[in-house]
């Protein structure tokens, strides 16, 4: 059996917990179509908040308490952020020296 034409389908755009409407979603691809997409989104959002609070000068212990995370999880995110930042700095320095 063939799929009905779109004009004959009643579609209710109810969105999801991340967007009120699928048709106005900010993501280029549905987060539910990507394996582990929603979990990854939540982890990335939490990591961005940890890095933001760290940039404001809060200690790892304060951030853990504020966000309800374990101290170890907060320390892991901060360490990874510093490692990635250092890699970017090293790469930029390499580009300057190669010119």
C-alpha positions in Angstrom: 0.0 0.0 0.0 1.4 3.4 -1.0 1.7 6.3 1.5 -1.1 8.8 1.1 -0.2 12.2 -0.4 0.7 14.8 2.2 -2.4 16.9 1.5 -4.5 13.9 2.6 -2.7 13.3 5.9 -3.8 15.0 9.0 -0.6 16.1 10.8 -0.6 17.6 14.2 2.7 19.4 14.9 3.0 18.9 18.6 6.8 19.3 18.8 8.7 17.8 21.7 10.3 18.8 25.0 12.9 20.9 23.1 10.7 22.7 20.7 7.0 23.6 20.5 6.9 22.8 16.8 8.8 20.3 14.6 8.5 22.7 11.7 10.1 25.5 13.7 12.7 23.4 15.5 16.2 25.0 15.9 17.9 21.7 15.2 18.9 20.9 11.6 18.0 17.2 12.2 15.4 15.8 14.6 17.2 15.0 17.9 15.2 11.8 18.2 16.5 10.6 14.8 20.1 10.7 16.0 21.2 7.7 18.1 21.6 9.0 21.6 20.7 12.5 20.4 18.6 13.6 23.3 21.1 12.2 25.9 24.0 13.9 24.1 22.1 17.2 23.9 21.4 17.1 27.7 25.1 16.2 28.4 26.3 19.0 26.2 23.9 21.5 27.8 25.1 20.5 31.3 28.7 20.8 30.2 28.2 24.2 28.8 26.6 25.4 32.0 29.5 23.9 34.0 32.1 25.7 31.8 30.1 28.9 32.1 30.0 28.8 35.9 33.7 27.9 36.0 34.3 31.0 33.8 32.4 33.1 36.3 34.9 32.0 39.0 32.9 29.4 40.8 34.9 26.4 42.2 34.1 22.9 41.1 32.6 22.2 44.5 30.3 25.2 44.2 29.2 24.3 40.7 28.5 20.7 41.8 26.3 21.9 44.6 24.6 24.5 42.3 23.8 22.0 39.5 23.2 18.9 41.6 26.1 17.1 40.0 28.8 15.1 41.6 32.1 16.9 42.2 33.9 14.3 40.1 31.6 14.9 37.1 32.2 18.6 37.3 35.9 18.2 37.6 35.9 15.9 34.6 34.0 18.4 32.4 36.4 21.2 33.5 39.5 19.1 32.8 38.2 18.1 29.3 37.4 21.8 28.6 40.9 22.9 29.6 42.4 20.1 27.5 40.5 21.0 24.4 41.2 24.7 24.9 44.9 23.9 25.2 44.8 21.9 22.0 43.2 24.8 20.2 45.9 27.2 21.5 48.7 24.8 20.5 47.2 24.4 17.0 46.9 28.2 16.6 50.5 28.7 17.7 51.6 26.0 15.2 49.8 27.9 12.4 51.6 31.2 13.4 55.0 29.4 13.3 54.3 27.7 10.0 53.6 31.0 8.2 
